Amino acid sequence: MTSAPRLALFAAVVALAAICTSCASGAGVQTPSSSSTAEEQPEPTPTPTPTSEPAHAAVAALSLRERAASVVMGHIPTTDPGALHAYMETSGIGGFLLMGANIPADEAALTTITAALTVDPARPPLVAIDQEGGDVSRLPWDTLPAPLELQQADPSAAEAAFAGRADLVRQAGIPVNFGIVADVTADPSSFIHRRVLGTTPDAASARVAAAVQGEEGTVFSTLKHFPGHGAAPGDSHTAIPSTGLSLDQWRSADALPFEAGIDAGAELLMFGHLSYTAVDPAPASLSPEWHRIAREELGFDGVSITDDLGMLQGSGQAPYADPVANAVAALAAGNDMVLTVVYSTPETAPRIVDGIVAAVESGALPADRLDEAATRVMELRLAVAEAGAGDLPCTTCAPAH
């Protein structure tokens, strides 16, 4: 399943909320403990599968700098709505990642913050959050089962947990969840072990697919950390973990959960700063070969995004000391969006935008590569605009006629 049908469903189910007069603010919103049964949920109104034509037209109308800005997802650590709005307005960037420093004490205050991130409602930014549950949980009110619990549960439990988690995320005005860890490891000492959904490739595949299905129509799903953190020991926040695993070995094991999540319709794929030396000594986030594998072998057709580029700087390796060079290399390798969080200041994203513009003007970054990236990102942004920023889908409302 490609991501296009999920874009249509996302627009359809959220649009139901906008026309449902019985769903006043906060009314009719499911809580994780009171989700409706399948029999109670209405069939969504059929929506035509979107094409990339509107996105192409929108990107064609942008200046080079606007295109460059549109493929950057930034971050500044504040809960001040005015500061956040000014950051998005002056930088013009296409996305924002909410971290713990952006989360206020309650949900109502968070919706004020997420609303402030939108400058142009016709082209809202991709606002994202790392809401895995458990060890990586930005929303303190998320009490749903953590991945460590779900490792031993039936896949249906993962589907239910991520459906509830998606509701919490979307209710806060956030359309993208960086929440589904598709890595796999059975090693309790592994950095990623407590965050994986399965300790074998088959078990992880079933739960990853279920998690994507749970989020379907509510938020855009993200699989991480491609091509798999489980096989590469170490913490990619402070190093570049590496493995000598062959491509055939990867295909038979660590690839499977990613393939399952892609087949289930995940819209985003996050590339990790992981070196599979038998495939490419460069980190996967900067590797054209790993992007080719994701597109051509696994059939991924959505938005590819880097893990935080600041982590490359944090590795202490000299070739990755320049965040601007890292961003340009990531786009050239095939990423559609670059993420900057650690070490990010209000000046970081504009510097990266300047660097992308300079790279296109010099020919170091092909203009059509930037256009391709900007178009894929724009497709998601336009889908968010079409869905609106209303309440969650009202499961007690009749579909529109």
N, C-alpha and C positions, 0 to 999 in steps of 0.2 A: 504493500500500500504506500503510495507516495503521500507527501504532505499536503498536496492540493485539496483532496477531499476533506481533510481536517480543517483547512482554512475555511472552507464553505460551511462546515458544521459549526465552527467557532463563531462565525458571523451570525448564523441562523439562531443558535441557542441563546446568545447574548441579546440579540435583537428581540427575542420574545420577552425578555425582561423589560425592555424599554417600552413596549406597548401594553404591558400587563398592568392595568389600572389598579388591580387588587394588591399589587406589590409596592406598597409605600416604602420609604427608606427604612431598610432593616426588616421589613415584613416579608414573610415567605421565604427567608433565607434559611437554608438547611444548616443545622449544626452537625458535627460529625456523629453525634449520638442519636440523631433523629432523621437520618436520611430516608427518603421515600423508597418504596419498593419499585421494581421495574414496571409493575402493572399500573402504578399511579402516574408514571411519567408520560407526558404526551409525546406523540411522534413529532419531531421537528418538521417545520415547513420545508419542503425541498428547496434547495438553493442551487443555482447554477454553479458549476465548478469555475472558480475564478481563473482568469488567464493573466499572463504577465503584461498584457498590453497597457493597462492603466499605470502599472509601475514603470514600464518603459517610458511612457509619456511624462510621468512625474519626474523621473530622473533626467530626461532630456531637457526639461525646463530649468534644471538647476545649473548654477555656475560650477566651475571646477572646484572651487573651495567648498561650496555647499555639498557637492558629491563626496569630497574627501571627508568632510565633517560627518556626513550621514553614516559612515561605516565605522565610527568610533563610539564605543560605549565607555563612559567615564564614571567618575565617583569623586565626591568630596564628603568629608565626615561632618555632617551637621544635620540638625532637625529644624533649622530655620527655613520655613517655606519661601521667604523672600530671597534668601541667599541661594537656595536651590533653583528658583525660577530664573534669577539673574545669571547663574552659571549656565543653565541650558540656553538661555536667550543669547548670551554673548558668545558662547562657544559654537552654537548651532549643531551640536553633536546629535547622533541618532539614537542614543540609548543611555541609560543610567542604571548602575547596579546598586541596589540598596544593601548596605551592610549593617552590622549591629549599631553603629554610630548614627544611623539614620532612623532607627526605630524608636518611637516615643512609647509612653507608658500604656496607651490604649489604642484600639482599632480606629476609633473616630479621628484621633489626631493623625494617625497614619494616612487616612484617606485625604486629609488636607495636604499632607506632604506629597503624596503621589500626584494629586491634582496640580500642584504647583510645578511639577516637572514638565507639564505640557505647555508649550508656547503656541503651537498651531494645532488646533483640534483636527484639522483635515489631514495632518501628518504627525500624529502623536509619536513620541519616542517609544522605543522598546524598553520599558521599565522592567527590570529583572530582579530576582532575589534567589539566594541559595537556601531554599526551604526543603532540605532533605528529611528533616525530623531527626531527633536524637542528638548526636554530637554536633551536627551542623544545622542549627535551627535559629533563624533570625527572629521568628515570631514567638514570643514567650507563651502565648496562649495556644500554641499547637501542642495538644496532649495526645495526638494520634500515635499509633505504634511506630517505633523507630525502626530503621533498617535492621539493626541487630536482632530485634524481636521477629521481624518479618522473615529473616533467614530460615527460621524453622517452621514457618507457617505455610498454609496453602496459598498458592498464587492469588486466590480470591481475596485473601486478607490484604495483600499488597494493593490490589485494585481498589478495595474499599478505603484503605488508608490514604492512597494518593488522590482518590476522588474527593475525600474530605479535605485533604491538604490543599488541593487545587481550589476548592471553595473558599478556604481561608485566604489564599493568596489573591484570588480574583476579587473577593469582597473588599480587599484593601486597595483595589485599583491597580493591581499589578498583573500584566498580561503574560509574563514569561517566568517560568520557574526553572532555575538551574538545579533541579532537585533529584534527578534520577541517575544514580551512580551505576553505570553498566560495567564497571570493573568486576573482576572475580578473583578471589583468593580464599584458600582454606587455612592460611597461616595466621594464627592469632597475633603474632608479633608484627604483622604487616601494618604499615601506616594507614592503609585504607580498609583494613579488615572490618572494623565496626560499622563501616558505612556501605558495604556492599550488600546487595539483596540476595546473593546466593554464593555458596562456597564451592560449587562445581559449575562448569559452563552450562549444563542443562538446567540446573536449578536457578541460576542467575537469569538465564534467558527467559524462563517462564515468568519470573517475577518482574523482570524489566518490561516485558511486553504487557503484563497486567497493569503495571504502574502507568505506562503510556496510555493504555485504554482507560484507566481511571481518570486521568487528567483531560481526556479528549473532550473538546467542545467548551472547556472552561478556561484553561490556560494553554500556552504553547509549551510543549515538552522539550526538554533538553537532555541528551545523553552525554555523560562524561565518564572518564577522561580518556578519549580515544587516542591511541589504539588499545589502552588498557593499563591501569596502574598496578594491577595485581602481579603482573609478570616482571615488573621493574621495581626492585626494592629501593626504599628510600623515600624521603619527603620532598616533593617537587617544589615546596615553598622555599627551600634552602639549598637545593641541589638539583641536578638534572639526572634523575634515576635512569639507569640503563640496563639493558638485557641483551643477551646474545641469541634470544629466541629466534628461530628461523621463521620465514613467512609462512611456510607450510604448517609449522607447529602453531603459529598464531591463528591461522585459518581454522584449525581443528579445535581450538579451545577459546582463547580470549576474544576472538572475533565474534563468537556466537551470540553473546548478550547484545552486542551492538547491532548485529544483523537482525535480531529479534525485535529490538526497539525501533529500528528503521522500518522494518516491515509493518510494525504496528502503527506507524505514521508520525513518529517524532519529528518535530519541525526544525529543531536545532541540534547540532552536533558540536560539542566542545572538544577541541584538540588539546591534549596535554603536553607539557614540556617533558616528554619522555623519549629517550633515545633507544630505539630498537636497532642496534648497530648492524645486524645482518641485513637489514632492509635499507636503512639510511642512518649514518652516524649523527645527523642533525636531529634536534628535537622534532617530534612529530608536528608540533605547532608551526615549524618553519620548513616543513618537508613537502615539496611538490609530489613526491612519490606517495606519501600517506594520503594526501588529498585525492590523488588519482585512484588509489585503492578504495577509498570511501565512496567516490562517485561511480567508478566503473565496475568495481567488483561487488560492493554492497548496495549499490543503487540509491545512494542518498542524494536527494534533490532539493534539500532545504538549505537553511543558513548555517554555514560553518563559522564557528567563533573560537578565538583563542581562549585558553585559560588566561588568568591575569598576567600580562606581560611584565609586571613588576617582579613576578617570581623568577623570571629569567635574570633580571638584575640581581635578585637575592641569591642566585647561585654563586655569585662571586667570580664567574668565569668572564674573562676579559672580552671575548667576542660578543657578549650579550650585555655589555655595560651601558649601551646607548638605547634608551627606550624608543626613540624615533626610528633608528635603524631597525630595531626589532619589529616595529609596527609595519614598516615598509616591506621588510622581508616576509612577514606573515601574510600580508596581502598578496605579494607576488607568488607565494607558495600555493595560494588558493583559498585562504580564509576570506570570508565575506564581511567579517566584523572583528575589530581588535578591541580587547578589553584592557583597561588600565585602572588599577585599584591601589595596590600597595605603592607607596612613594608618590601617589597621585596628589597633586595640589591643583588649585584652580587654573594654573598655567600649563599643566601637563598636557591635557587634551588639546588645547590650541597649538601647542608646540608640535604635537603629533600630526595635527591637521596640516600645519605649515610644511612638515616634512613630507607628507603624502603629496601635497600640491607640487612641491619642488621635485619629487621623484617622477611624477607624471610629466612635468615640463622638461625634465632632463632626459626622459626616455627610460630611466631606470625601472619605472613601474609602467607597464603598458596601459594606455588610457582605456582600452576595452576591458582589461581586467578590473579596473576600478568601476567601470560602468556595470559590469556583470555583478560585482559585489553589491554595489549600491541598489541595483534592481532587485536582487533577492531580499535585501533588507527592506526595501520599500514595499514589497509584496506583503510582508508581515505588518508593517506600519499601516498600510491602507486597510488591511483586514481588521486591525484594531479600531481604526477610525469608523469603518462600516458597522462594527459591532457596537460602538459607543462605549461610554464610560459609565453605564448604568449599573443597576444591581445585578446580582447573580441571576441565572435563569430561574424563573419561577415555576417550580415543578407542579404547582397546583392550578396553573392557568391553562386555559384551552389555547391551542395554537391559533395563530392569526389566519384569517381566510381572506 
